[in-house]
């Protein structure tokens, strides 16, 4: 039984490649159409990734499967919006944020956020 399994394993191995003569064969056919289609696919994939990154940076949020099938007129109202952001120092930002109709001025650093001015 063991010899039969060993023999089947040896038969399943690929045959060794035989070396041909140097420069003795014809030039290979290059599938130009397949190469161009693959290049177009890669460019389209990169372009789509750039669009998704731009949308995410603008605060578009993650793309959920339900959001893909939602019509434009059915978008839910947002409660929070960033009105303006300015760089105050290399480690801090000043953000003007509106939440439920109230405007807040926040100082945002790596350690957290501080309310500078709340609703009046």
Biopython code that builds the backbone (N, CA, C, O; Angstrom):
import numpy as np
from Bio.PDB.StructureBuilder import StructureBuilder

atoms = [
    (1, "UNK", "N", (0.832, -1.191, 0.000)),
    (1, "UNK", "CA", (0.000, 0.000, 0.000)),
    (1, "UNK", "C", (0.873, 1.250, 0.000)),
    (1, "UNK", "O", (0.597, 2.220, -0.705)),
    (2, "UNK", "N", (1.937, 1.205, 0.810)),
    (2, "UNK", "CA", (2.835, 2.352, 0.915)),
    (2, "UNK", "C", (3.592, 2.567, -0.401)),
    (2, "UNK", "O", (3.818, 3.705, -0.811)),
    (3, "UNK", "N", (3.978, 1.483, -1.049)),
    (3, "UNK", "CA", (4.696, 1.604, -2.324)),
    (3, "UNK", "C", (3.788, 2.163, -3.416)),
    (3, "UNK", "O", (4.239, 2.923, -4.272)),
    (4, "UNK", "N", (2.528, 1.792, -3.387)),
    (4, "UNK", "CA", (1.587, 2.287, -4.390)),
    (4, "UNK", "C", (1.366, 3.791, -4.217)),
    (4, "UNK", "O", (1.288, 4.527, -5.201)),
    (5, "UNK", "N", (1.265, 4.243, -2.968)),
    (5, "UNK", "CA", (1.091, 5.670, -2.716)),
    (5, "UNK", "C", (2.327, 6.448, -3.150)),
    (5, "UNK", "O", (2.228, 7.543, -3.702)),
    (6, "UNK", "N", (3.506, 5.854, -2.887)),
    (6, "UNK", "CA", (4.754, 6.510, -3.300)),
    (6, "UNK", "C", (4.854, 6.581, -4.823)),
    (6, "UNK", "O", (5.293, 7.593, -5.370)),
    (7, "UNK", "N", (4.454, 5.524, -5.501)),
    (7, "UNK", "CA", (4.504, 5.496, -6.961)),
    (7, "UNK", "C", (3.522, 6.508, -7.547)),
    (7, "UNK", "O", (3.842, 7.171, -8.534)),
    (8, "UNK", "N", (2.345, 6.638, -6.964)),
    (8, "UNK", "CA", (1.371, 7.616, -7.446)),
    (8, "UNK", "C", (1.867, 9.043, -7.212)),
    (8, "UNK", "O", (1.624, 9.933, -8.028)),
    (9, "UNK", "N", (2.563, 9.254, -6.096)),
    (9, "UNK", "CA", (3.121, 10.570, -5.810)),
    (9, "UNK", "C", (4.177, 10.928, -6.840)),
    (9, "UNK", "O", (4.224, 12.064, -7.312)),
    (10, "UNK", "N", (5.027, 9.968, -7.194)),
    (10, "UNK", "CA", (6.052, 10.221, -8.206)),
    (10, "UNK", "C", (5.439, 10.481, -9.579)),
    (10, "UNK", "O", (5.962, 11.287, -10.349)),
    (11, "UNK", "N", (4.345, 9.810, -9.887)),
    (11, "UNK", "CA", (3.691, 10.021, -11.170)),
    (11, "UNK", "C", (2.997, 11.381, -11.234)),
    (11, "UNK", "O", (2.828, 11.946, -12.314)),
    (12, "UNK", "N", (2.603, 11.895, -10.087)),
    (12, "UNK", "CA", (1.911, 13.174, -10.060)),
    (12, "UNK", "C", (2.864, 14.346, -10.205)),
    (12, "UNK", "O", (2.438, 15.452, -10.537)),
    (13, "UNK", "N", (4.149, 14.120, -9.962)),
    (13, "UNK", "CA", (5.125, 15.209, -10.087)),
    (13, "UNK", "C", (5.295, 15.595, -11.555)),
    (13, "UNK", "O", (5.187, 14.742, -12.436)),
    (14, "UNK", "N", (5.557, 16.865, -11.823)),
    (14, "UNK", "CA", (5.753, 17.279, -13.210)),
    (14, "UNK", "C", (7.071, 16.751, -13.756)),
    (14, "UNK", "O", (8.019, 16.490, -13.016)),
    (15, "UNK", "N", (7.097, 16.605, -15.059)),
    (15, "UNK", "CA", (8.314, 16.113, -15.706)),
    (15, "UNK", "C", (9.369, 17.210, -15.679)),
    (15, "UNK", "O", (9.030, 18.391, -15.756)),
    (16, "UNK", "N", (10.638, 16.842, -15.572)),
    (16, "UNK", "CA", (11.681, 17.865, -15.554)),
    (16, "UNK", "C", (11.746, 18.583, -16.900)),
    (16, "UNK", "O", (11.510, 17.999, -17.957)),
    (17, "UNK", "N", (12.072, 19.860, -16.820)),
    (17, "UNK", "CA", (12.158, 20.659, -18.036)),
    (17, "UNK", "C", (13.470, 20.369, -18.738)),
    (17, "UNK", "O", (14.524, 20.275, -18.108)),
    (18, "UNK", "N", (13.390, 20.233, -20.020)),
    (18, "UNK", "CA", (14.586, 20.004, -20.812)),
    (18, "UNK", "C", (15.061, 21.325, -21.388)),
    (18, "UNK", "O", (14.274, 22.131, -21.885)),
    (19, "UNK", "N", (16.360, 21.524, -21.309)),
    (19, "UNK", "CA", (16.927, 22.777, -21.802)),
    (19, "UNK", "C", (16.948, 22.763, -23.328)),
    (19, "UNK", "O", (17.349, 21.778, -23.948)),
    (20, "UNK", "N", (16.514, 23.861, -23.915)),
    (20, "UNK", "CA", (16.553, 23.978, -25.359)),
    (20, "UNK", "C", (17.821, 24.676, -25.801)),
    (20, "UNK", "O", (18.638, 25.096, -24.981)),
    (21, "UNK", "N", (17.969, 24.791, -27.071)),
    (21, "UNK", "CA", (19.140, 25.486, -27.592)),
    (21, "UNK", "C", (18.977, 26.981, -27.376)),
    (21, "UNK", "O", (17.868, 27.512, -27.417)),
    (22, "UNK", "N", (20.089, 27.643, -27.149)),
    (22, "UNK", "CA", (20.072, 29.073, -26.942)),
    (22, "UNK", "C", (19.731, 29.765, -28.252)),
    (22, "UNK", "O", (20.394, 29.548, -29.265)),
    (23, "UNK", "N", (18.698, 30.598, -28.232)),
    (23, "UNK", "CA", (18.228, 31.355, -29.395)),
    (23, "UNK", "C", (17.819, 30.443, -30.534)),
    (23, "UNK", "O", (17.953, 30.791, -31.707)),
    (24, "UNK", "N", (17.319, 29.271, -30.173)),
    (24, "UNK", "CA", (16.925, 28.346, -31.216)),
    (24, "UNK", "C", (15.439, 28.356, -31.493)),
    (24, "UNK", "O", (14.998, 27.740, -32.463)),
    (25, "UNK", "N", (14.644, 29.042, -30.668)),
    (25, "UNK", "CA", (13.207, 29.008, -30.851)),
    (25, "UNK", "C", (12.685, 30.274, -31.498)),
    (25, "UNK", "O", (13.439, 31.215, -31.746)),
    (26, "UNK", "N", (11.407, 30.290, -31.766)),
    (26, "UNK", "CA", (10.791, 31.466, -32.349)),
    (26, "UNK", "C", (10.410, 32.435, -31.228)),
    (26, "UNK", "O", (10.348, 32.043, -30.062)),
    (27, "UNK", "N", (10.162, 33.670, -31.571)),
    (27, "UNK", "CA", (9.799, 34.661, -30.565)),
    (27, "UNK", "C", (8.390, 34.352, -30.059)),
    (27, "UNK", "O", (7.534, 33.906, -30.822)),
    (28, "UNK", "N", (8.157, 34.591, -28.773)),
    (28, "UNK", "CA", (6.831, 34.285, -28.230)),
    (28, "UNK", "C", (5.804, 35.296, -28.727)),
    (28, "UNK", "O", (6.113, 36.463, -28.966)),
    (29, "UNK", "N", (4.595, 34.819, -28.871)),
    (29, "UNK", "CA", (3.510, 35.718, -29.248)),
    (29, "UNK", "C", (3.081, 36.508, -28.014)),
    (29, "UNK", "O", (2.777, 35.921, -26.976)),
    (30, "UNK", "N", (3.054, 37.822, -28.122)),
    (30, "UNK", "CA", (2.679, 38.681, -27.006)),
    (30, "UNK", "C", (1.196, 39.012, -27.149)),
    (30, "UNK", "O", (0.781, 39.540, -28.180)),
    (31, "UNK", "N", (0.388, 38.707, -26.122)),
    (31, "UNK", "CA", (-1.046, 39.004, -26.193)),
    (31, "UNK", "C", (-1.305, 40.496, -25.917)),
    (31, "UNK", "O", (-1.618, 40.881, -24.791)),
    (32, "UNK", "N", (-1.172, 41.311, -26.941)),
    (32, "UNK", "CA", (-1.275, 42.764, -26.769)),
    (32, "UNK", "C", (-2.648, 43.201, -26.269)),
    (32, "UNK", "O", (-2.744, 44.092, -25.425)),
    (33, "UNK", "N", (-3.701, 42.590, -26.778)),
    (33, "UNK", "CA", (-5.042, 42.964, -26.344)),
    (33, "UNK", "C", (-5.237, 42.671, -24.861)),
    (33, "UNK", "O", (-5.782, 43.494, -24.126)),
    (34, "UNK", "N", (-4.794, 41.502, -24.428)),
    (34, "UNK", "CA", (-4.925, 41.148, -23.019)),
    (34, "UNK", "C", (-4.115, 42.099, -22.137)),
    (34, "UNK", "O", (-4.561, 42.476, -21.053)),
    (35, "UNK", "N", (-2.933, 42.484, -22.599)),
    (35, "UNK", "CA", (-2.103, 43.411, -21.829)),
    (35, "UNK", "C", (-2.753, 44.794, -21.744)),
    (35, "UNK", "O", (-2.721, 45.425, -20.688)),
    (36, "UNK", "N", (-3.334, 45.266, -22.831)),
    (36, "UNK", "CA", (-3.992, 46.571, -22.824)),
    (36, "UNK", "C", (-5.241, 46.569, -21.955)),
    (36, "UNK", "O", (-5.508, 47.540, -21.247)),
    (37, "UNK", "N", (-6.009, 45.483, -22.004)),
    (37, "UNK", "CA", (-7.191, 45.384, -21.158)),
    (37, "UNK", "C", (-6.809, 45.322, -19.675)),
    (37, "UNK", "O", (-7.484, 45.915, -18.834)),
    (38, "UNK", "N", (-5.736, 44.609, -19.359)),
    (38, "UNK", "CA", (-5.274, 44.554, -17.967)),
    (38, "UNK", "C", (-4.796, 45.920, -17.500)),
    (38, "UNK", "O", (-5.048, 46.303, -16.357)),
    (39, "UNK", "N", (-4.111, 46.661, -18.362)),
    (39, "UNK", "CA", (-3.665, 48.007, -18.014)),
    (39, "UNK", "C", (-4.859, 48.935, -17.796)),
    (39, "UNK", "O", (-4.866, 49.719, -16.848)),
    (40, "UNK", "N", (-5.866, 48.853, -18.663)),
    (40, "UNK", "CA", (-7.061, 49.684, -18.512)),
    (40, "UNK", "C", (-7.798, 49.339, -17.220)),
    (40, "UNK", "O", (-8.307, 50.231, -16.542)),
    (41, "UNK", "N", (-7.857, 48.058, -16.877)),
    (41, "UNK", "CA", (-8.503, 47.655, -15.630)),
    (41, "UNK", "C", (-7.761, 48.213, -14.425)),
    (41, "UNK", "O", (-8.389, 48.706, -13.489)),
    (42, "UNK", "N", (-6.434, 48.143, -14.434)),
    (42, "UNK", "CA", (-5.644, 48.656, -13.306)),
    (42, "UNK", "C", (-5.800, 50.167, -13.170)),
    (42, "UNK", "O", (-5.894, 50.679, -12.055)),
    (43, "UNK", "N", (-5.830, 50.884, -14.290)),
    (43, "UNK", "CA", (-6.016, 52.336, -14.240)),
    (43, "UNK", "C", (-7.398, 52.678, -13.702)),
    (43, "UNK", "O", (-7.535, 53.601, -12.899)),
    (44, "UNK", "N", (-8.420, 51.950, -14.130)),
    (44, "UNK", "CA", (-9.776, 52.191, -13.626)),
    (44, "UNK", "C", (-9.873, 51.875, -12.135)),
    (44, "UNK", "O", (-10.556, 52.585, -11.397)),
    (45, "UNK", "N", (-9.205, 50.829, -11.691)),
    (45, "UNK", "CA", (-9.203, 50.475, -10.277)),
    (45, "UNK", "C", (-8.518, 51.556, -9.446)),
    (45, "UNK", "O", (-9.002, 51.913, -8.371)),
    (46, "UNK", "N", (-7.394, 52.078, -9.938)),
    (46, "UNK", "CA", (-6.691, 53.151, -9.224)),
    (46, "UNK", "C", (-7.539, 54.421, -9.189)),
    (46, "UNK", "O", (-7.589, 55.103, -8.166)),
    (47, "UNK", "N", (-8.202, 54.739, -10.290)),
    (47, "UNK", "CA", (-9.057, 55.928, -10.349)),
    (47, "UNK", "C", (-10.215, 55.810, -9.358)),
    (47, "UNK", "O", (-10.556, 56.779, -8.681)),
    (48, "UNK", "N", (-10.816, 54.628, -9.274)),
    (48, "UNK", "CA", (-11.889, 54.409, -8.316)),
    (48, "UNK", "C", (-11.402, 54.537, -6.879)),
    (48, "UNK", "O", (-12.113, 55.076, -6.030)),
    (49, "UNK", "N", (-10.195, 54.045, -6.596)),
    (49, "UNK", "CA", (-9.641, 54.168, -5.247)),
    (49, "UNK", "C", (-9.397, 55.632, -4.894)),
    (49, "UNK", "O", (-9.626, 56.041, -3.756)),
    (50, "UNK", "N", (-8.937, 56.418, -5.855)),
    (50, "UNK", "CA", (-8.716, 57.841, -5.609)),
    (50, "UNK", "C", (-10.043, 58.535, -5.305)),
    (50, "UNK", "O", (-10.114, 59.354, -4.389)),
    (51, "UNK", "N", (-11.078, 58.223, -6.052)),
    (51, "UNK", "CA", (-12.387, 58.832, -5.805)),
    (51, "UNK", "C", (-12.927, 58.457, -4.428)),
    (51, "UNK", "O", (-13.494, 59.305, -3.739)),
    (52, "UNK", "N", (-12.760, 57.207, -4.020)),
    (52, "UNK", "CA", (-13.219, 56.792, -2.705)),
    (52, "UNK", "C", (-12.432, 57.488, -1.596)),
    (52, "UNK", "O", (-13.009, 57.884, -0.583)),
    (53, "UNK", "N", (-11.124, 57.640, -1.779)),
    (53, "UNK", "CA", (-10.321, 58.337, -0.773)),
    (53, "UNK", "C", (-10.708, 59.803, -0.671)),
    (53, "UNK", "O", (-10.765, 60.351, 0.429)),
    (54, "UNK", "N", (-10.974, 60.447, -1.809)),
    (54, "UNK", "CA", (-11.407, 61.844, -1.772)),
    (54, "UNK", "C", (-12.739, 61.977, -1.049)),
    (54, "UNK", "O", (-12.935, 62.907, -0.267)),
    (55, "UNK", "N", (-13.649, 61.056, -1.307)),
    (55, "UNK", "CA", (-14.960, 61.103, -0.653)),
    (55, "UNK", "C", (-14.815, 60.899, 0.847)),
    (55, "UNK", "O", (-15.493, 61.555, 1.638)),
    (56, "UNK", "N", (-13.936, 59.993, 1.234)),
    (56, "UNK", "CA", (-13.732, 59.724, 2.657)),
    (56, "UNK", "C", (-13.081, 60.929, 3.348)),
    (56, "UNK", "O", (-13.425, 61.235, 4.489)),
    (57, "UNK", "N", (-12.154, 61.612, 2.682)),
    (57, "UNK", "CA", (-11.495, 62.769, 3.275)),
    (57, "UNK", "C", (-12.450, 63.947, 3.414)),
    (57, "UNK", "O", (-12.295, 64.753, 4.331)),
    (58, "UNK", "N", (-13.414, 64.062, 2.544)),
    (58, "UNK", "CA", (-14.391, 65.144, 2.617)),
    (58, "UNK", "C", (-15.459, 64.886, 3.667)),
    (58, "UNK", "O", (-16.331, 65.729, 3.876)),
    (59, "UNK", "N", (-15.409, 63.756, 4.319)),
    (59, "UNK", "CA", (-16.404, 63.448, 5.337)),
    (59, "UNK", "C", (-17.600, 62.721, 4.783)),
    (59, "UNK", "O", (-18.681, 62.757, 5.372)),
    (60, "UNK", "N", (-17.421, 62.059, 3.656)),
    (60, "UNK", "CA", (-18.524, 61.324, 3.056)),
    (60, "UNK", "C", (-18.888, 60.084, 3.837)),
    (60, "UNK", "O", (-19.966, 59.521, 3.647)),
    (61, "UNK", "N", (-17.994, 59.649, 4.720)),
    (61, "UNK", "CA", (-18.268, 58.481, 5.545)),
    (61, "UNK", "C", (-17.982, 57.200, 4.790)),
    (61, "UNK", "O", (-17.685, 57.222, 3.596)),
    (62, "UNK", "N", (-18.073, 56.104, 5.484)),
    (62, "UNK", "CA", (-17.811, 54.821, 4.833)),
    (62, "UNK", "C", (-18.916, 54.464, 3.849)),
    (62, "UNK", "O", (-20.062, 54.891, 3.988)),
    (63, "UNK", "N", (-18.552, 53.694, 2.881)),
    (63, "UNK", "CA", (-19.532, 53.271, 1.883)),
    (63, "UNK", "C", (-20.106, 51.939, 2.329)),
    (63, "UNK", "O", (-19.441, 50.906, 2.261)),
    (64, "UNK", "N", (-21.325, 51.976, 2.777)),
    (64, "UNK", "CA", (-22.028, 50.765, 3.192)),
    (64, "UNK", "C", (-22.843, 50.263, 2.006)),
    (64, "UNK", "O", (-23.222, 51.052, 1.141)),
    (65, "UNK", "N", (-23.114, 48.970, 1.953)),
    (65, "UNK", "CA", (-23.903, 48.456, 0.839)),
    (65, "UNK", "C", (-25.268, 49.124, 0.714)),
    (65, "UNK", "O", (-25.772, 49.286, -0.398)),
    (66, "UNK", "N", (-25.874, 49.512, 1.831)),
    (66, "UNK", "CA", (-27.172, 50.175, 1.744)),
    (66, "UNK", "C", (-27.045, 51.567, 1.145)),
    (66, "UNK", "O", (-27.973, 52.059, 0.503)),
    (67, "UNK", "N", (-25.883, 52.210, 1.358)),
    (67, "UNK", "CA", (-25.683, 53.553, 0.808)),
    (67, "UNK", "C", (-25.506, 53.511, -0.703)),
    (67, "UNK", "O", (-25.789, 54.498, -1.382)),
    (68, "UNK", "N", (-25.049, 52.400, -1.233)),
    (68, "UNK", "CA", (-24.866, 52.299, -2.678)),
    (68, "UNK", "C", (-26.194, 52.291, -3.420)),
    (68, "UNK", "O", (-26.280, 52.772, -4.550)),
    (69, "UNK", "N", (-27.233, 51.743, -2.787)),
    (69, "UNK", "CA", (-28.527, 51.633, -3.438)),
    (69, "UNK", "C", (-29.495, 52.734, -3.031)),
    (69, "UNK", "O", (-30.649, 52.736, -3.460)),
    (70, "UNK", "N", (-29.036, 53.667, -2.211)),
    (70, "UNK", "CA", (-29.903, 54.747, -1.748)),
    (70, "UNK", "C", (-29.956, 55.849, -2.803)),
    (70, "UNK", "O", (-28.938, 56.197, -3.400)),
    (71, "UNK", "N", (-31.132, 56.387, -3.023)),
    (71, "UNK", "CA", (-31.280, 57.468, -3.993)),
    (71, "UNK", "C", (-30.788, 58.760, -3.389)),
    (71, "UNK", "O", (-30.754, 58.907, -2.167)),
    (72, "UNK", "N", (-30.405, 59.697, -4.234)),
    (72, "UNK", "CA", (-29.842, 60.954, -3.761)),
    (72, "UNK", "C", (-30.841, 61.768, -2.935)),
    (72, "UNK", "O", (-30.442, 62.416, -1.967)),
    (73, "UNK", "N", (-32.084, 61.751, -3.280)),
    (73, "UNK", "CA", (-33.080, 62.529, -2.566)),
    (73, "UNK", "C", (-33.428, 61.960, -1.196)),
    (73, "UNK", "O", (-34.060, 62.643, -0.390)),
    (74, "UNK", "N", (-33.030, 60.728, -0.920)),
    (74, "UNK", "CA", (-33.387, 60.086, 0.336)),
    (74, "UNK", "C", (-32.278, 60.183, 1.374)),
    (74, "UNK", "O", (-32.329, 59.468, 2.375)),
    (75, "UNK", "N", (-31.288, 61.028, 1.178)),
    (75, "UNK", "CA", (-30.195, 61.136, 2.135)),
    (75, "UNK", "C", (-30.714, 61.680, 3.454)),
    (75, "UNK", "O", (-31.534, 62.598, 3.479)),
    (76, "UNK", "N", (-30.235, 61.112, 4.543)),
    (76, "UNK", "CA", (-30.689, 61.557, 5.858)),
    (76, "UNK", "C", (-30.022, 62.880, 6.211)),
    (76, "UNK", "O", (-28.907, 63.161, 5.772)),
    (77, "UNK", "N", (-30.708, 63.683, 7.002)),
    (77, "UNK", "CA", (-30.179, 64.979, 7.413)),
    (77, "UNK", "C", (-29.051, 64.760, 8.404)),
    (77, "UNK", "O", (-29.157, 63.932, 9.309)),
    (78, "UNK", "N", (-27.976, 65.502, 8.228)),
    (78, "UNK", "CA", (-26.830, 65.378, 9.119)),
    (78, "UNK", "C", (-26.986, 66.337, 10.280)),
    (78, "UNK", "O", (-27.407, 67.481, 10.106)),
    (79, "UNK", "N", (-26.644, 65.864, 11.458)),
    (79, "UNK", "CA", (-26.757, 66.694, 12.660)),
    (79, "UNK", "C", (-25.473, 67.464, 12.922)),
    (79, "UNK", "O", (-25.518, 68.530, 13.536)),
    (80, "UNK", "N", (-24.348, 66.965, 12.480)),
    (80, "UNK", "CA", (-23.057, 67.599, 12.744)),
    (80, "UNK", "C", (-22.420, 67.977, 11.414)),
    (80, "UNK", "O", (-22.407, 67.183, 10.473)),
    (81, "UNK", "N", (-21.887, 69.203, 11.342)),
    (81, "UNK", "CA", (-21.145, 69.608, 10.155)),
    (81, "UNK", "C", (-19.966, 70.463, 10.583)),
    (81, "UNK", "O", (-20.068, 71.261, 11.514)),
    (82, "UNK", "N", (-18.840, 70.288, 9.890)),
    (82, "UNK", "CA", (-17.644, 71.087, 10.138)),
    (82, "UNK", "C", (-17.709, 72.288, 9.212)),
    (82, "UNK", "O", (-17.673, 72.148, 7.990)),
    (83, "UNK", "N", (-17.806, 73.462, 9.804)),
    (83, "UNK", "CA", (-17.928, 74.682, 9.016)),
    (83, "UNK", "C", (-16.564, 75.100, 8.480)),
    (83, "UNK", "O", (-16.426, 75.422, 7.300)),
    (84, "UNK", "N", (-15.553, 75.095, 9.357)),
    (84, "UNK", "CA", (-14.223, 75.519, 8.940)),
    (84, "UNK", "C", (-13.185, 74.904, 9.870)),
    (84, "UNK", "O", (-13.442, 74.693, 11.055)),
    (85, "UNK", "N", (-12.018, 74.623, 9.321)),
    (85, "UNK", "CA", (-10.897, 74.100, 10.102)),
    (85, "UNK", "C", (-9.650, 74.873, 9.714)),
    (85, "UNK", "O", (-9.368, 75.055, 8.530)),
    (86, "UNK", "N", (-8.901, 75.330, 10.714)),
    (86, "UNK", "CA", (-7.643, 76.055, 10.478)),
    (86, "UNK", "C", (-6.551, 75.441, 11.330)),
    (86, "UNK", "O", (-6.794, 75.018, 12.460)),
    (87, "UNK", "N", (-5.352, 75.395, 10.786)),
    (87, "UNK", "CA", (-4.188, 74.897, 11.505)),
    (87, "UNK", "C", (-3.667, 76.007, 12.405)),
    (87, "UNK", "O", (-3.268, 77.057, 11.901)),
    (88, "UNK", "N", (-3.658, 75.812, 13.731)),
    (88, "UNK", "CA", (-3.183, 76.812, 14.685)),
    (88, "UNK", "C", (-1.699, 76.636, 14.959)),
    (88, "UNK", "O", (-0.984, 77.621, 15.140)),
    (89, "UNK", "N", (-1.229, 75.404, 14.991)),
    (89, "UNK", "CA", (0.186, 75.094, 15.193)),
    (89, "UNK", "C", (0.435, 73.742, 14.526)),
    (89, "UNK", "O", (-0.502, 73.123, 14.023)),
    (90, "UNK", "N", (1.686, 73.276, 14.516)),
    (90, "UNK", "CA", (1.937, 71.966, 13.894)),
    (90, "UNK", "C", (1.197, 70.808, 14.555)),
    (90, "UNK", "O", (1.045, 69.744, 13.955)),
    (91, "UNK", "N", (0.737, 71.010, 15.790)),
    (91, "UNK", "CA", (0.058, 69.912, 16.487)),
    (91, "UNK", "C", (-1.387, 70.224, 16.858)),
    (91, "UNK", "O", (-2.044, 69.393, 17.485)),
    (92, "UNK", "N", (-1.899, 71.394, 16.491)),
    (92, "UNK", "CA", (-3.254, 71.761, 16.921)),
    (92, "UNK", "C", (-4.042, 72.373, 15.768)),
    (92, "UNK", "O", (-3.487, 73.047, 14.900)),
    (93, "UNK", "N", (-5.347, 72.123, 15.782)),
    (93, "UNK", "CA", (-6.274, 72.688, 14.804)),
    (93, "UNK", "C", (-7.387, 73.416, 15.541)),
    (93, "UNK", "O", (-7.774, 73.030, 16.644)),
    (94, "UNK", "N", (-7.895, 74.471, 14.919)),
    (94, "UNK", "CA", (-9.099, 75.145, 15.403)),
    (94, "UNK", "C", (-10.235, 74.759, 14.476)),
    (94, "UNK", "O", (-10.127, 74.901, 13.258)),
    (95, "UNK", "N", (-11.317, 74.274, 15.049)),
    (95, "UNK", "CA", (-12.437, 73.793, 14.244)),
    (95, "UNK", "C", (-13.712, 74.526, 14.660)),
    (95, "UNK", "O", (-14.019, 74.645, 15.846)),
    (96, "UNK", "N", (-14.436, 75.008, 13.670)),
    (96, "UNK", "CA", (-15.747, 75.609, 13.888)),
    (96, "UNK", "C", (-16.761, 74.552, 13.458)),
    (96, "UNK", "O", (-16.848, 74.197, 12.283)),
    (97, "UNK", "N", (-17.532, 74.051, 14.439)),
    (97, "UNK", "CA", (-18.420, 72.911, 14.213)),
    (97, "UNK", "C", (-19.842, 73.321, 14.552)),
    (97, "UNK", "O", (-20.076, 74.030, 15.531)),
    (98, "UNK", "N", (-20.797, 72.869, 13.736)),
    (98, "UNK", "CA", (-22.204, 73.110, 14.019)),
    (98, "UNK", "C", (-22.870, 71.790, 14.363)),
    (98, "UNK", "O", (-22.767, 70.820, 13.613)),
    (99, "UNK", "N", (-23.556, 71.756, 15.502)),
    (99, "UNK", "CA", (-24.241, 70.548, 15.958)),
    (99, "UNK", "C", (-25.638, 70.932, 16.421)),
    (99, "UNK", "O", (-25.790, 71.715, 17.359)),
    (100, "UNK", "N", (-26.644, 70.394, 15.779)),
    (100, "UNK", "CA", (-28.047, 70.668, 16.102)),
    (100, "UNK", "C", (-28.352, 72.161, 16.124)),
    (100, "UNK", "O", (-29.090, 72.631, 16.989)),
    (101, "UNK", "N", (-27.793, 72.905, 15.185)),
    (101, "UNK", "CA", (-28.063, 74.326, 15.078)),
    (101, "UNK", "C", (-27.210, 75.198, 15.984)),
    (101, "UNK", "O", (-27.342, 76.421, 15.943)),
    (102, "UNK", "N", (-26.342, 74.615, 16.801)),
    (102, "UNK", "CA", (-25.472, 75.388, 17.691)),
    (102, "UNK", "C", (-24.049, 75.345, 17.168)),
    (102, "UNK", "O", (-23.591, 74.309, 16.685)),
    (103, "UNK", "N", (-23.347, 76.470, 17.262)),
    (103, "UNK", "CA", (-21.987, 76.567, 16.747)),
    (103, "UNK", "C", (-20.994, 76.467, 17.901)),
    (103, "UNK", "O", (-21.154, 77.124, 18.930)),
    (104, "UNK", "N", (-19.962, 75.633, 17.718)),
    (104, "UNK", "CA", (-18.935, 75.394, 18.724)),
    (104, "UNK", "C", (-17.568, 75.688, 18.113)),
    (104, "UNK", "O", (-17.335, 75.386, 16.943)),
    (105, "UNK", "N", (-16.665, 76.272, 18.896)),
    (105, "UNK", "CA", (-15.281, 76.479, 18.493)),
    (105, "UNK", "C", (-14.434, 75.519, 19.322)),
    (105, "UNK", "O", (-14.421, 75.600, 20.550)),
    (106, "UNK", "N", (-13.727, 74.609, 18.651)),
    (106, "UNK", "CA", (-12.953, 73.571, 19.323)),
    (106, "UNK", "C", (-11.476, 73.716, 18.995)),
    (106, "UNK", "O", (-11.116, 74.076, 17.874)),
    (107, "UNK", "N", (-10.628, 73.437, 19.966)),
    (107, "UNK", "CA", (-9.191, 73.299, 19.748)),
    (107, "UNK", "C", (-8.897, 71.806, 19.808)),
    (107, "UNK", "O", (-9.119, 71.166, 20.835)),
    (108, "UNK", "N", (-8.399, 71.255, 18.709)),
    (108, "UNK", "CA", (-8.174, 69.822, 18.611)),
    (108, "UNK", "C", (-6.677, 69.572, 18.546)),
    (108, "UNK", "O", (-5.994, 70.089, 17.662)),
    (109, "UNK", "N", (-6.164, 68.772, 19.491)),
    (109, "UNK", "CA", (-4.754, 68.391, 19.529)),
    (109, "UNK", "C", (-4.661, 66.877, 19.542)),
    (109, "UNK", "O", (-5.677, 66.182, 19.511)),
    (110, "UNK", "N", (-3.434, 66.368, 19.587)),
    (110, "UNK", "CA", (-3.252, 64.919, 19.636)),
    (110, "UNK", "C", (-3.769, 64.334, 20.945)),
    (110, "UNK", "O", (-4.154, 63.166, 20.989)),
    (111, "UNK", "N", (-3.783, 65.127, 22.003)),
    (111, "UNK", "CA", (-4.231, 64.616, 23.297)),
    (111, "UNK", "C", (-5.737, 64.736, 23.498)),
    (111, "UNK", "O", (-6.274, 64.154, 24.440)),
    (112, "UNK", "N", (-6.430, 65.476, 22.639)),
    (112, "UNK", "CA", (-7.879, 65.579, 22.780)),
    (112, "UNK", "C", (-8.407, 66.879, 22.217)),
    (112, "UNK", "O", (-7.708, 67.590, 21.495)),
    (113, "UNK", "N", (-9.658, 67.185, 22.556)),
    (113, "UNK", "CA", (-10.312, 68.397, 22.075)),
    (113, "UNK", "C", (-10.747, 69.241, 23.268)),
    (113, "UNK", "O", (-11.158, 68.714, 24.303)),
    (114, "UNK", "N", (-10.648, 70.568, 23.105)),
    (114, "UNK", "CA", (-11.047, 71.507, 24.141)),
    (114, "UNK", "C", (-12.066, 72.465, 23.555)),
    (114, "UNK", "O", (-11.878, 72.972, 22.449)),
    (115, "UNK", "N", (-13.148, 72.718, 24.288)),
    (115, "UNK", "CA", (-14.174, 73.669, 23.838)),
    (115, "UNK", "C", (-13.684, 75.071, 24.180)),
    (115, "UNK", "O", (-13.503, 75.399, 25.353)),
    (116, "UNK", "N", (-13.471, 75.891, 23.167)),
    (116, "UNK", "CA", (-13.063, 77.275, 23.392)),
    (116, "UNK", "C", (-14.258, 78.195, 23.529)),
    (116, "UNK", "O", (-14.248, 79.134, 24.324)),
    (117, "UNK", "N", (-15.293, 77.914, 22.742)),
    (117, "UNK", "CA", (-16.508, 78.724, 22.817)),
    (117, "UNK", "C", (-17.689, 77.827, 22.460)),
    (117, "UNK", "O", (-17.701, 77.174, 21.417)),
    (118, "UNK", "N", (-18.661, 77.809, 23.330)),
    (118, "UNK", "CA", (-19.841, 76.986, 23.130)),
    (118, "UNK", "C", (-20.987, 77.805, 22.574)),
    (118, "UNK", "O", (-20.794, 78.945, 22.151)),
    (119, "UNK", "N", (-22.177, 77.231, 22.574)),
    (119, "UNK", "CA", (-23.342, 77.944, 22.039)),
    (119, "UNK", "C", (-23.707, 79.123, 22.944)),
    (119, "UNK", "O", (-23.537, 79.072, 24.162)),
    (120, "UNK", "N", (-24.202, 80.164, 22.323)),
    (120, "UNK", "CA", (-24.561, 81.374, 23.080)),
    (120, "UNK", "C", (-26.029, 81.671, 22.928)),
    (120, "UNK", "O", (-26.522, 82.649, 23.490)),
]
sb = StructureBuilder()
sb.init_structure("model")
sb.init_model(0)
sb.init_chain("A")
sb.init_seg("    ")
for serial, (resi, resn, name, xyz) in enumerate(atoms, 1):
    if name == "N":
        sb.init_residue(resn, " ", resi, " ")
    sb.init_atom(name, np.array(xyz, "f"), 0.0, 1.0, " ", f" {name:<3s}", serial, name[0])
structure = sb.get_structure()
